[in-house]
């Protein structure tokens, strides 16, 4: 469960998931076992873009559901509406984007995980990973995005069948 929390926390960093699953009941219309996924604002360090970025969620109507498989893996489904605002704390420049998801995070018994996102989603890569995968460090994408994680949480692969809609660092510079 700790690994799932780490992946969900990373998703929060990416702006794709509102946060960790809580005990808050789902609102009408989501069905059984769906839980509201809250999102708290946070600040990204300057190592991503050369300046600090405040990340907030003006609209967060995302819900998650956890499914347990017989092989011990857990799949977290995430759906709903979300927007993320990114603010350059040096200049005050802000961009707000709609992230329509949905996402699916599968965590395996060994602690490794795969995140699959469709539609509009976001990502955050360390500078080293951004160079390795030839992507901007922070971006909003359209299409299918797949990120694989080792048991220690490091990213082992990143693929995008689609395109980068917003290079967040460039847009905020």
Secondary structure, DSSP 8 states (H G I E B T S, - for coil): -HHHHHHHHHHHHHTSS-SS--S-B--TTS-TT-EE-----EEE-TTTTSS-EEEEEEEEEEEEEEEE-TTS-EEEEEEEEEEEEEEETTT--EEEEEE---EEEEE-TTS-EEEEE-SEEEEE--HHHHHHHTS-SEEEEEEEEEEEE-TTS-EEEEEEEEEEEEEHHHHH-
